[in-house]
Amino acid sequence: MNNWINVSQSDVNKPLEKKVRGINVVMMISPFDVPVASRYGLNSKTNEFVVEFKYLASSEYTKVVDHADGVKFELGCKTGKVFKVLIDNNHFQTNGYDSVDVSIELGLKEALREINEHESDFTRAGNFSAIRNYLSHQTQVSV
Protein backbone atom coordinates (compact mmCIF):
# COMPACT_ATOMS: atom_id res chain seq x y z
CA MET A 1 0.00 0.00 0.00
CA ASN A 2 1.32 3.46 -0.86
CA ASN A 3 1.87 6.22 1.71
CA TRP A 4 -0.99 8.51 2.59
CA ILE A 5 -1.51 11.36 0.11
CA ASN A 6 -3.38 14.54 1.04
CA VAL A 7 -6.67 14.84 -0.81
CA SER A 8 -7.18 18.10 -2.67
CA GLN A 9 -10.19 19.67 -0.98
CA SER A 10 -10.89 21.78 -4.07
CA ASP A 11 -11.29 18.58 -6.14
CA VAL A 12 -13.50 16.82 -3.60
CA ASN A 13 -15.50 19.48 -1.75
CA LYS A 14 -16.82 21.67 -4.51
CA PRO A 15 -19.18 24.47 -3.45
CA LEU A 16 -22.73 24.06 -4.72
CA GLU A 17 -24.55 27.31 -5.42
CA LYS A 18 -28.31 27.12 -5.21
CA LYS A 19 -31.10 29.65 -5.20
CA VAL A 20 -33.44 29.05 -2.27
CA ARG A 21 -36.55 31.27 -2.08
CA GLY A 22 -34.77 33.94 -4.11
CA ILE A 23 -31.60 33.91 -2.01
CA ASN A 24 -28.29 32.60 -3.34
CA VAL A 25 -26.94 29.95 -0.99
CA VAL A 26 -23.53 28.28 -1.20
CA MET A 27 -23.34 24.79 0.33
CA MET A 28 -20.35 22.56 0.99
CA ILE A 29 -19.93 19.08 2.42
CA SER A 30 -19.18 18.83 6.14
CA PRO A 31 -15.41 18.58 6.76
CA PHE A 32 -16.07 15.41 8.77
CA ASP A 33 -17.47 13.72 5.63
CA VAL A 34 -14.62 14.69 3.32
CA PRO A 35 -11.50 12.50 3.21
CA VAL A 36 -8.33 14.35 4.19
CA ALA A 37 -6.01 11.69 2.75
CA SER A 38 -6.08 8.61 0.58
CA ARG A 39 -3.80 5.79 -0.36
CA TYR A 40 -4.02 2.94 -2.80
CA GLY A 41 -2.30 -0.24 -3.72
CA LEU A 42 -2.64 -3.83 -4.79
CA ASN A 43 -3.30 -6.42 -2.09
CA SER A 44 -1.24 -9.33 -3.41
CA LYS A 45 -3.04 -11.86 -1.19
CA THR A 46 -6.52 -11.11 -2.55
CA ASN A 47 -5.50 -9.54 -5.90
CA GLU A 48 -7.68 -6.54 -5.03
CA PHE A 49 -6.84 -2.96 -5.84
CA VAL A 50 -7.67 -0.97 -2.71
CA VAL A 51 -8.41 2.76 -2.41
CA GLU A 52 -8.45 3.74 1.26
CA PHE A 53 -9.65 7.02 2.81
CA LYS A 54 -8.71 8.80 6.03
CA TYR A 55 -11.04 11.31 7.73
CA LEU A 56 -10.70 13.91 10.49
CA ALA A 57 -12.43 11.48 12.84
CA SER A 58 -11.84 8.04 11.37
CA SER A 59 -12.04 5.58 14.23
CA GLU A 60 -15.04 3.26 13.90
CA TYR A 61 -15.91 -0.32 13.11
CA THR A 62 -16.45 -1.07 9.43
CA LYS A 63 -18.23 -3.64 7.30
CA VAL A 64 -17.61 -4.74 3.72
CA VAL A 65 -20.60 -4.49 1.36
CA ASP A 66 -20.75 -5.99 -2.14
CA HIS A 67 -22.23 -3.56 -4.64
CA ALA A 68 -21.33 -4.74 -8.12
CA ASP A 69 -19.45 -7.49 -9.84
CA GLY A 70 -15.86 -6.91 -8.89
CA VAL A 71 -16.47 -3.90 -6.60
CA LYS A 72 -16.98 -3.77 -2.81
CA PHE A 73 -17.11 -0.88 -0.36
CA GLU A 74 -15.91 -0.88 3.23
CA LEU A 75 -18.34 1.36 5.10
CA GLY A 76 -18.39 2.76 8.61
CA CYS A 77 -20.99 0.87 10.69
CA LYS A 78 -22.22 4.05 12.43
CA THR A 79 -21.63 6.77 9.86
CA GLY A 80 -21.86 4.91 6.55
CA LYS A 81 -18.70 6.69 5.36
CA VAL A 82 -16.74 5.01 2.60
CA PHE A 83 -13.42 3.92 4.13
CA LYS A 84 -12.28 1.68 1.26
CA VAL A 85 -13.14 0.83 -2.31
CA LEU A 86 -12.06 -2.73 -3.15
CA ILE A 87 -11.68 -3.69 -6.81
CA ASP A 88 -11.32 -7.40 -7.60
CA ASN A 89 -8.74 -7.64 -10.37
CA ASN A 90 -9.56 -11.33 -10.87
CA HIS A 91 -13.10 -10.39 -11.89
CA PHE A 92 -11.99 -7.92 -14.56
CA GLN A 93 -9.08 -10.07 -15.77
CA THR A 94 -11.31 -13.15 -16.26
CA ASN A 95 -13.65 -10.97 -18.30
CA GLY A 96 -11.01 -10.36 -20.94
CA TYR A 97 -8.99 -7.51 -19.48
CA ASP A 98 -5.51 -8.91 -18.90
CA SER A 99 -3.83 -5.62 -17.97
CA VAL A 100 -3.90 -4.68 -14.28
CA ASP A 101 -4.03 -0.97 -15.21
CA VAL A 102 -7.10 -1.54 -17.41
CA SER A 103 -8.86 -3.62 -14.74
CA ILE A 104 -8.16 -0.92 -12.11
CA GLU A 105 -9.54 1.80 -14.38
CA LEU A 106 -12.63 -0.29 -15.17
CA GLY A 107 -13.05 -1.06 -11.48
CA LEU A 108 -12.89 2.63 -10.55
CA LYS A 109 -15.46 3.45 -13.23
CA GLU A 110 -17.70 0.62 -11.99
CA ALA A 111 -17.37 1.93 -8.40
CA LEU A 112 -18.30 5.40 -9.62
CA ARG A 113 -21.33 3.99 -11.48
CA GLU A 114 -22.41 2.16 -8.31
CA ILE A 115 -22.08 5.34 -6.27
CA ASN A 116 -24.20 7.28 -8.75
CA GLU A 117 -26.90 4.59 -8.88
CA HIS A 118 -27.10 3.80 -5.17
CA GLU A 119 -26.40 7.10 -3.46
CA SER A 120 -29.64 6.86 -1.45
CA ASP A 121 -28.46 3.50 0.00
CA PHE A 122 -25.70 5.24 1.90
CA THR A 123 -26.19 7.05 5.19
CA ARG A 124 -24.11 10.10 4.41
CA ALA A 125 -24.98 11.77 1.12
CA GLY A 126 -22.23 14.37 1.67
CA ASN A 127 -19.55 11.73 2.15
CA PHE A 128 -20.83 9.91 -0.90
CA SER A 129 -20.61 13.10 -2.97
CA ALA A 130 -17.02 13.64 -1.81
CA ILE A 131 -16.06 10.07 -2.76
CA ARG A 132 -17.82 10.43 -6.12
CA ASN A 133 -15.87 13.65 -6.79
CA TYR A 134 -12.62 11.93 -5.77
CA LEU A 135 -13.22 8.88 -8.00
CA SER A 136 -14.33 11.09 -10.90
CA HIS A 137 -11.09 13.03 -10.61
CA GLN A 138 -9.02 9.81 -10.37
CA THR A 139 -10.54 8.30 -13.51
CA GLN A 140 -9.49 11.45 -15.39
CA VAL A 141 -5.93 11.16 -14.07
CA SER A 142 -3.83 8.04 -14.62
CA VAL A 143 -3.81 5.70 -11.61
N, C-alpha and C positions, 0 to 999 in steps of 0.2 A: 504494500500500500504506500502511496506517495505521502510526502509531508503535507500538513495542512496548508491550504492556500486561502488567503483572505478573499471573501466574495465581494465583488464590486456592488455596493449598495445601489448605485445608479442603474446598473443592469437589472437588478432584481426587484427593487422597491420603487417602481415608477409611480409618480404622482398621477392620480386620476382626477381630472377636472370634470365637475358635473354641475348642472344648474338645478338647484332645488328651490322650488317656489320663487323663482326669479332671482335667486342669489347664487353667485358662483361659489362653489365649495371645492376645495382641494383635499382629497383623501389619500392617505398612504397606509400601508400595512403596518401593524404594530411591530415595533422592533423585536419583540419577543417571538414573533412568528417568522422572522426573516433570518436565514442562516448567515452567520458571520464568517464561516469558513467551510471549505469543502476539501475532500481528498478523494482520490479514486485509484483503482488498481485492479489487477486480476488476481482472484483467489485461486491459486493453482490446485488446491484440494477439490474445489467444487466446479472449477472452470467457469466461475461467474465473474463478470465485470461488476465492480461495486462502486457506486457513487455515494459517499457518506457526507452528512451535514452536521455541523456544530452550531449550537444556538447560544444565546446569552445565558439562558437557564436550560441546560440540556441533560439533567439527571432524572431519568424516569425509566420505568420498565417499558419494554417494547415487545411487539408481536409482528410476525411476518405474515403478510397477506398476499395471496396470489391474485393477480388482476388480469393477466393476459398470458397467452402462450409465450413463455420465455421471459416474462417480466414479473417481479415481485416487489413489494414495498415493505419496508420495516417501519412501522408506525408506533408513535408513543401511545401507550395504553390509556393514559388520562387525557392527553391533549390532542391526539390524532395527528401530530406533526410527522412529516416525512423525515426519518432519520437516515434511511438508506434506500437506494434504488438498486435492485439486484437483477442483472441481465444474464440469463443463462446462454452462454456461448454455444453449448452443445445443441440447444434448440435451433439456433440460427444456422449453425454449421451443418446440421443434418438436413436442413431445408435448402441446401444448395449454395450456401455462402461459406466458402472455405477460408476466407480471410478474416482474421480476428478483428481488424479495423472495421471491416464492412459489417460484421455481426454486432459490434459495439454501436456503430452508428445506427443500424436498424433497430437495435434494442432501445437506444435513447429515443428514437422517433416513436417507437411503440409505447414506451413509457409516457411520452408527451401526449400521444393519442388517448391513452387510458386516463390521464389526468383530465384532459379536456372533456371526455365522455362521462366521467364519474365524479366530477367535482363535488356534487351534492352528497356523495357517500362519505366524504371526509369531514371530520369535525370542524376543522379550522379552514375556512375558505381563504383567509388571508395567507396562511402558510402555503396552501395549495397554489395560490396565485404566484407567490414568490418562487416556489419550486418550478412551476410552469415557465416563468420568466427565465430562470436559471437554465433549465433544459433547452428552452428555445434558443438561448444565446449559445449554449454549448454545441448544438447541432449546426450552428452557423460557423463555428470555429472548429478547426480540426482537433480531435480528441487526443 
